[in-house]
């Protein structure tokens, strides 16, 4: 798992206001919910895994958590000011239905944050790899244009798109004493300073309803 400070950093991209209601679909260990709770939001979360929900409840005792598939959210229409889905949508058995459910439970003026992998991630191309470390799960990969078209099909408007900062933050330049490894890691971090969005690892999409 990534450190809590990372989730707090990503959560800041949403620009959420204190006192509002947030739903995290596919909450996992609940770290993003913890960041939202720390910012004064009323937080709700779902996950298809009962074990994940247990862990999230331990990490965020005040969160309202429920075991549920993203394609069938147990909430009324127009319930939330913010809807978040972090690294889960691409694994849904029915992504269209999952996104329809997120839109259904979101209020008309709601804002969404959806984090999804980029098919054109440059390091996958260099290494000849394809997909994240969750390859054993169903995983749908698209480039920026593909995800943009997918959201627009569901009448969502992209307000902003950010790089996922984790790949360069996770690189520890002096982890090894080998000079070649130090140089390679330093070069990798340098590349990320100028990385075009189209080659990033994951997109952080901020959206709202059209």
N, C-alpha and C positions, 0 to 999 in steps of 0.2 A: 504494500500500500504506500501511497505517497504521503508525505508529512502533512500535518494539519495546516500549517502555514500556507502550503500550496493551495488547498481548497479555499482558504480565506482570500487568497489573492485572486483566484478565478471567480469566486462569488462576487467580488467587488466589480467585476465587469457588468453585472446585472444592474447596478445602480439602484438597488432596492431601498424603499423607504421603511423606516421603523413603524411597527404597528400593523403592517399588512400581512396577508396570509400567503404562504408559499407551499407548493407541493413539489416534492422531489420524487420523480418516477424512476424506479430502479435505484433506490437509495444506497444499497450496499451496506457499508459499515456506518453510514450516517455522518461522515465527516463534513460534507457540504451542508447538511442540516444543522450541524453544530455551529458552523460559521454563520449561517442565517440566523440562528437563535441568538448568537452573540451580538448580532446587529439589531436585535429587537423585533424580529418577525415571529409570527405565530406559525409554527412549522408542522407540516404533514409529510408523510413519506409512505411509499409502497415498494415492495419487492416481491418477486415471485418465490424467493427462497425464505422459508421460515427461519433458518439459521442466521441469515443476513439480518432479518428483522430483529432477532434477539440481540445481536451484536449492536445494531444501531440504537436499540432502546437503552442499552447499557451506556453507550456514548452520549446519547441525548435523552435523558430520562423524561423530559417534559414534552418530547415530540409525540404527535399522534401518528402511530404507525400501524400498518395493516398489511397482511400477506395478500397480494393480488397481482394478477398479470396486467401488464401495461395496456393490453387490448381491451380490458374490462375494468375500468376504474370505479371503485365503489363510492362515488361522490356525486352530488347533485350538479346540475348544469350551473355554470357561472359562479363557481364557489371560490376561485382563487385569483389573487392579484398577480402572482408569479408562478410559472410552471417551469421546472428544471428537469432536464434528462441528460445525465452525464455518462457518456460512454455506454449506453444501453440500447438506444433506438436501433442501432445496426444489428442487434441480436434478436430483435422481435421476430416472431414467426410471421406476423402480419404488420409490417411497418405502417402501412396506410391506415389500418384500423387503430394502431397505437397512437398515431399523430391525431387522428380524428378525435380520440378520447381526450387527449391533452387539450385540444381546442375546445371541446365540449365543456370541460370543467373549468375553463378559464373565463374570466369576466371579459366583457367587450373591450375594455381598455388594458387588458392584461399584457404583461411582457413575458417572453419565453427566453430561456437559455438552453440551447441544445448543443451538446458536444459530440462530434462524430469524427471518425477517422477519414483521412484523405488517401484516396487510391493512388495519388501521384506523389506520395511522400518520397523525397529524394533519396533517403538512405535505403529504403526498400529497393529502389532501382539500382543503387550501387551494389548492394549485397545480393541482388537477385531474389529477394524475399517478397512476400505478398500477404499482407494481413498482420493483425496484431498478435500478441501472445495468447489470445483467446481463440486460436484457430480451430480448436476442437468444437467450438460453438458455431451455430449459424451466424454468419457475418456478411453483411452487405457493405461493400466498399464503393464509394463514388468520389469523383473529383469535385472541385468547387462548383462547376457548372451543373453537375448532376444533382448535388444537394440543393442548389439554388432552385433548379427546376422542380424538384420534389416538394420543397416548401411552397413555392408559388402555386403549384397544382392544388395545394390545400388552402390557398388564399392567405398565406402568411407573408409578411413583408420583412425583409432583412434590414435591420437598422444599423448593425455593425457586425463585423467579423474579425475575430482576434486569433492570433497564433496561440496554440497551447504552449506555454513556456517550459513545461516539464523537461523535454529532451535536453535542452541546454543547461537547465538548472541542475539536472541530475548528474552531469558530467563533472567528476572530480579530477581536476587536471593533475594533481600531485598524488593521486591514489597509489601509483606505482613509481618506483625509483628509476625504472628504465627510461632513458632519455628519449628513445623513439616513441614510447607510449605517451610520455608527457607532451611531446611535440604534436602528436596526432590528436590528443584530446584538446590541446590548446587551439589547434586549427579548427576542430569541430565546433568549439564554442565560438570562435571568430566567425565561422560561416553563418551561424544563427543570428548574428547581428544584422546581416543583410539578406536573410532568407526571404524570397518572394512568397507571398501568401499561398500561391498555387502549389508550392512544394512542401508546405508545412506538414507536421505529423498529424495533428487533429485541428479541426476548425471549432472555434467557440462562436456559435451563432447567437446573436441577440435579435429577437424578432417580436413582431406584434401582429394582431389581426389587421387585415386590410380594411 
